[in-house]
Amino acid sequence: MHLLFNALAASAGSGLTYVRNVVPVLARRSDLRATFLLRTDLRKEMGRWPNIAFEEVSGGLPAGRRFFWEQREVPRLVCERKADILVSAGNFAIRKSPVPQILLSGNSLYTSRDFRRDLRARGEYAMWADNEIKSFFAARSVKWADVTVAPSEAFASELRRWTRSHSVVSIHHGFDPEVFFSDETQSPKSLQSGLEATEGCLRILFVSHYNYFRNFETLFRGLKKIREAMPERNPKLLVTTRLISEENPGSFRAEPAAALVEELGLTEHVIQLGAVPYLHLHKLYRACDMYVTPAYAETFAHPLVEAMACGVPIVASEIAAHREVAGDAAVFFPRFSEEDLAARVREVAGSGERSQKLSRNGLQRAAEFSWEKHVEKLVRLAQSLMPK
């Protein structure tokens, strides 16, 4: 069986994580081969793998133009490469695929009412309109594909309600501890400096580049309350971003968030590490006392699994994806309540027994996620779509 993955939309976040982890697993299988359509800049880091071919496409096309380019060119490539199954890995399907098509859908912003409200409240009307257009085609894509795969049952249920389609299934994304914990070289200077500056403090971690749906503002306001309630612990928040728009993907404006940090008097207490290379993240997780995420929209949330694998207790917003992924390795709070966020952090930080229980639960929970399992289920699904 020959799978062709259209991964041209993989440029940041979970899209990159997916390609980087799935390629090695597919390469180990002798019962199939795969071709990946990738942007040239991503192809350079993929190396060579048995049973895997790569087709490079120059990046730089805006999302709209890329969508229409794909509608024309991807079916041609499917036929030229004699693929049996098309896997569209970027939330949008090909309308007339010449072979059975699996759509990988993983963008909760197209279904999120909170995101729509947030954009209007911020006056981001151009971004709101852009999201509405993409939402239209994302919904149509679920109809165009033979089967749509979501990374969690929470998001699969949302897609079924949103599109009234029953051809949506969930296959959890995985986690590879051998890759994640493989690098023991010296950490980047920015990471070393951030950890040295917070030595002896209560270290609270949030791993994300800046965007609106990760709800940084609630976290910053919560940190203010945490510091007021626990001055003896000198809480510090470490974030893997800088609050500068140009240093983050997308069109999200980070400067208002930076102004909020200053207004709250948190300039010295929010440690902006910038992007931390994936292979060094485990050192950061393990150096922190807890992981906190206030996100109001998620489909899976890979950092939760990473935190659990490092034995870090979690405080998370009580959205369905967080509850599904973290389970009993986290305590939860209403997504826009800085008061409840602060209260949950104080509870975990103030109880060694509770913190240790969350840590143990997390180590057990993280072991349940596997890219091998993900690929096996995806391959079985592809096989079921093959002509009899």
Secondary structure, DSSP 4 states (H G I P E B T S, - for coil): -EEEEE-TT--SHHHHHHHHHHHHHHHT-SS-EEEEEEEHHHHTTT---TTEEEEEE-----HHHHHHHHHHHHHHHHHHTT-SEEEE-SS---TT-SS-EEEE---GGGT-HHHHHHHHHHT-HHHHHHHHHHHHHHHHHHHHSSEEEESSHHHHHHHHHHH--S-EEE------HHHHT---SPPPHHHHHHHHHTTTS-EEEE-----TTTTHHHHHHHHHHHHHH-GGG--EEEESS-S-GGGSSSS---HHHHHHHHHTT-TTTEEE-----GGGHHHHHHHSSEEEE--S--SS-HHHHHHHHTT--EEEE--HHHHHHHGGGEEEE-TT-HHHHHHHHHHHHT-HHHHHHHHHHHHHHHTT--HHHHHHHHHHHHHHHS--
